[in-house]
Amino acid sequence: MNLSKEFWDNRYKTKNIRWDIGEISTPLQHYFDQLTNKNIKILIPGGGNSYEAEYLHNKGFQNVYVVDISEVALSNVKKRVPTFPTNQLILQDFFELNDTFDLIIEQTFFCALHPNLRALYAEKMSQLLQNNGKLVGLLFNDALHDNHPPFGGSKKEYITYFKTLFSLTVFENCYNSIASRKDRELFINLVKK
């Protein structure tokens, strides 16, 4: 399967992104509302339309970065949020990113990657985080698809990728998922070891 830039650009052009809910998800909104330090450096990888970045930006967080390989997705963010800093919308392969962050937000990026990249994803997340940095977000706890995104999986599988690199502070069924994802998501809050 070729999950290339062209593949994702076409998905965003044709709006074939069924897991895009059109707004920030409730669990992430509630998490963001608890953050008090608006100077932390935040990354949203594979951010797509990135309603999370929009929400954080509108709440006064100045150091929010979105990386995606789809120029169309990043253009969508800029059109919707013209005040979002252009230099913080990064057109690049996540695995080639070289920077460090205090917080990385997971929102459907993991499920968009082919499952054979999951161990590499965990390693890259660890590399991109400052000491004691956090990886926070949502993972599908559902079989979903095995031949196209979104790819599914299970808590048992996912833990194998993260347990040596992170303290699994929270790795639980999400209690406040949107209705269509009820009992199908895990909320994670992982701290870099």
C-alpha positions as CSV (number, residue, x, y, z in Angstrom):
1,M,0.0,0.0,0.0
2,N,1.3,3.4,-1.0
3,L,0.4,5.9,1.7
4,S,2.2,8.7,-0.1
5,K,1.9,12.4,-0.2
6,E,-0.3,12.0,-3.3
7,F,-2.5,9.5,-1.6
8,W,-3.2,11.8,1.3
9,D,-3.5,14.9,-0.8
10,N,-6.2,13.1,-2.9
11,R,-7.9,12.0,0.3
12,Y,-8.2,15.6,1.5
13,K,-9.2,16.9,-1.9
14,T,-12.0,14.4,-2.2
15,K,-12.9,14.6,1.5
16,N,-12.3,10.9,1.9
17,I,-11.3,11.1,5.5
18,R,-14.2,9.5,7.3
19,W,-12.4,9.6,10.7
20,D,-12.2,13.4,10.5
21,I,-15.0,14.5,12.8
22,G,-14.9,18.2,11.8
23,E,-14.0,19.5,15.2
24,I,-11.8,18.9,18.2
25,S,-12.6,15.6,19.9
26,T,-14.1,15.9,23.4
27,P,-11.3,14.0,25.2
28,L,-8.6,16.2,23.8
29,Q,-10.6,19.4,24.4
30,H,-11.0,18.4,28.1
31,Y,-7.3,17.6,28.3
32,F,-6.3,20.9,26.7
33,D,-8.6,22.8,29.1
34,Q,-6.5,21.5,32.0
35,L,-3.2,22.9,30.5
36,T,-2.0,26.1,32.2
37,N,1.4,26.7,30.6
38,K,0.7,28.3,27.3
39,N,4.4,28.4,26.4
40,I,5.0,24.7,26.1
41,K,6.1,23.5,22.7
42,I,3.4,21.2,21.2
43,L,3.5,18.9,18.1
44,I,0.5,17.5,16.3
45,P,1.9,14.9,13.9
46,G,-0.1,13.8,10.9
47,G,-2.3,16.7,11.9
48,G,-4.6,16.7,8.9
49,N,-7.2,19.4,9.3
50,S,-5.9,19.8,12.8
51,Y,-8.9,21.1,14.8
52,E,-6.7,20.5,17.8
53,A,-4.1,23.1,16.6
54,E,-6.9,25.5,15.9
55,Y,-8.4,25.1,19.4
56,L,-5.0,25.5,21.1
57,H,-4.1,28.5,19.0
58,N,-7.4,30.2,19.8
59,K,-6.8,29.5,23.5
60,G,-3.5,31.4,23.3
61,F,-0.9,28.6,22.9
62,Q,1.8,30.1,20.8
63,N,4.1,27.1,20.2
64,V,1.9,24.7,18.4
65,Y,3.3,22.9,15.4
66,V,1.5,20.7,12.9
67,V,3.5,18.3,10.6
68,D,1.8,16.6,7.7
69,I,2.9,15.2,4.3
70,S,-0.3,16.6,2.7
71,E,0.0,20.1,1.4
72,V,-3.8,20.1,1.0
73,A,-4.4,19.4,4.7
74,L,-2.0,22.1,5.8
75,S,-3.6,24.5,3.4
76,N,-7.0,23.7,4.9
77,V,-5.7,24.7,8.4
78,K,-4.3,28.0,7.1
79,K,-7.6,28.8,5.3
80,R,-9.7,28.1,8.3
81,V,-7.3,29.8,10.8
82,P,-5.5,32.6,8.9
83,T,-3.7,33.8,12.1
84,F,-2.0,30.4,12.6
85,P,1.7,31.0,12.0
86,T,2.6,29.6,8.6
87,N,6.1,28.5,9.8
88,Q,4.4,26.2,12.3
89,L,2.6,24.3,9.6
90,I,5.4,21.9,8.5
91,L,5.1,20.1,5.2
92,Q,7.3,17.1,6.0
93,D,7.4,13.4,6.6
94,F,7.0,12.9,10.4
95,F,9.8,10.4,10.5
96,E,12.2,13.0,9.1
97,L,11.4,15.6,11.7
98,N,14.3,16.7,13.9
99,D,13.2,18.9,16.8
100,T,12.1,18.4,20.4
101,F,8.8,19.1,22.0
102,D,7.2,19.1,25.5
103,L,4.0,17.6,24.4
104,I,2.9,15.5,21.3
105,I,-0.7,15.1,20.6
106,E,-2.0,11.8,19.0
107,Q,-5.2,12.2,17.1
108,T,-5.8,9.6,14.4
109,F,-2.1,9.7,13.1
110,F,-1.2,6.4,14.5
111,C,-4.2,4.7,12.8
112,A,-3.3,6.3,9.5
113,L,0.1,4.8,9.4
114,H,0.6,1.2,8.1
115,P,0.9,-1.1,11.2
116,N,4.4,-2.1,10.2
117,L,5.5,1.4,11.2
118,R,4.1,1.3,14.7
119,A,7.4,0.3,16.5
120,L,9.2,3.0,14.5
121,Y,6.4,5.5,15.5
122,A,7.0,4.8,19.2
123,E,10.8,5.2,18.8
124,K,10.4,8.5,16.9
125,M,7.9,9.9,19.5
126,S,10.5,9.2,22.2
127,Q,13.2,10.9,20.1
128,L,11.1,14.0,19.5
129,L,10.1,14.5,23.2
130,Q,12.1,16.4,25.8
131,N,13.0,14.5,28.9
132,N,9.8,13.8,30.8
133,G,7.8,15.0,27.7
134,K,4.4,13.6,27.1
135,L,2.6,11.8,24.3
136,V,-1.1,12.3,24.9
137,G,-4.1,11.4,22.8
138,L,-6.4,8.8,21.5
139,L,-5.9,5.4,19.9
140,F,-8.6,3.2,18.3
141,N,-9.2,0.1,20.4
142,D,-11.0,-1.6,17.6
143,A,-10.0,-4.0,14.7
144,L,-11.2,-1.5,12.0
145,H,-9.3,-2.2,8.8
146,D,-6.2,-4.2,7.9
147,N,-5.9,-3.2,4.2
148,H,-6.4,0.6,4.4
149,P,-6.5,3.4,6.9
150,P,-7.7,3.8,9.5
151,F,-5.9,0.7,10.8
152,G,-7.1,-0.7,14.0
153,G,-5.6,-2.7,16.8
154,S,-5.8,-3.4,20.5
155,K,-4.5,-2.1,23.8
156,K,-2.5,-5.3,24.3
157,E,-0.7,-4.8,21.0
158,Y,-0.1,-1.1,21.5
159,I,1.5,-1.5,24.9
160,T,4.3,-3.6,23.3
161,Y,5.4,-0.6,21.3
162,F,5.5,1.9,24.2
163,K,6.3,0.1,27.4
164,T,10.1,0.3,27.1
165,L,10.2,3.9,26.0
166,F,7.5,5.5,28.2
167,S,5.9,5.4,31.6
168,L,2.3,4.4,30.8
169,T,0.7,7.0,33.1
170,V,-2.7,6.6,31.5
171,F,-3.6,3.9,29.0
172,E,-7.2,3.3,29.5
173,N,-10.6,3.1,27.8
174,C,-11.7,6.6,27.0
175,Y,-14.7,7.6,29.2
176,N,-15.7,10.7,27.2
177,S,-15.4,9.6,23.6
178,I,-17.8,11.0,21.0
179,A,-20.9,8.8,20.5
180,S,-19.6,7.1,17.3
181,R,-16.4,6.1,19.1
182,K,-17.8,5.1,22.4
183,D,-16.0,2.0,23.8
184,R,-13.7,2.1,20.8
185,E,-11.0,4.4,22.0
186,L,-8.1,4.4,24.4
187,F,-6.9,7.6,26.1
188,I,-3.1,7.7,26.5
189,N,-0.9,9.9,28.6
190,L,2.6,8.5,28.2
191,V,5.7,10.1,29.8
192,K,9.1,9.7,28.1
193,K,11.5,7.6,30.3
